[in-house]
Amino acid sequence: MLTPEELEADALFPWLRDLSLKPVPPLEIPEPQRSGESEADCSSCDKADDAYIWTNDAWRLWPMTGFPLRGCVMLESRVHGDSFVDLPPPLLADLGPTIARVERAVLSIGEVGRVHVARWGDGGGHFHLWFLPRPLGAMHMRGSGLVPWVEALDPPDNAVLSAAHEAIAAAMSQPS
């Protein structure tokens, strides 16, 4: 475990203050239910296609508004499933090419150093992947250092976010 001094010295760590580790809380077993565990209470399944910037028969691409990274999007499966193990084999076979297509579309907005693709399944029970564009030159946000910075930054102007999402939608509508 890194000391607070080592954390502060790390170029990827965004805070300068006296830090101490919180006590580790007790385990919660059974774990609390997440939203969207079943199709009946899944907000992703309930969303109409017009809430997305791109859709096809298998996937939908949701624009992350109010998020501090220009061009951040979330890829969701049309099929309700929680994780990779829940997706049918044809969808899994299509996932790799779809990830590459979304990454190319996010890179097309320009001024993106890298596109990080992440899956955290603790927030909702519908399969989704995050596409997190690291701003070009923001070396302090490399790798896992991107996540703490996201928590500390303000989102860009809505017009900037909208323009990026429109460009991603246009790139996604091109034949692959």
Number of C-alpha atoms within 10 A of each C-alpha: 5 8 11 15 12 11 16 17 13 14 14 19 18 20 15 11 9 8 12 8 7 6 6 6 6 6 7 7 6 6 7 7 11 15 15 20 15 15 15 9 13 17 14 22 18 10 10 8 14 9 13 19 19 21 20 11 8 14 18 20 25 23 24 20 18 14 18 19 23 28 32 24 26 21 23 22 23 18 17 19 20 19 14 13 9 12 17 11 11 9 16 14 11 12 18 10 12 18 15 12 17 22 21 15 22 27 20 16 18 13 13 19 16 19 20 16 16 12 12 11 14 10 10 17 22 24 23 25 17 19 23 25 23 25 19 12 12 12 14 15 21 18 13 11 16 22 15 14 19 17 11 11 11 12 15 14 12 13 9 13 22 16 14 21 27 17 20 26 21 14 20 21 14 9 6 9
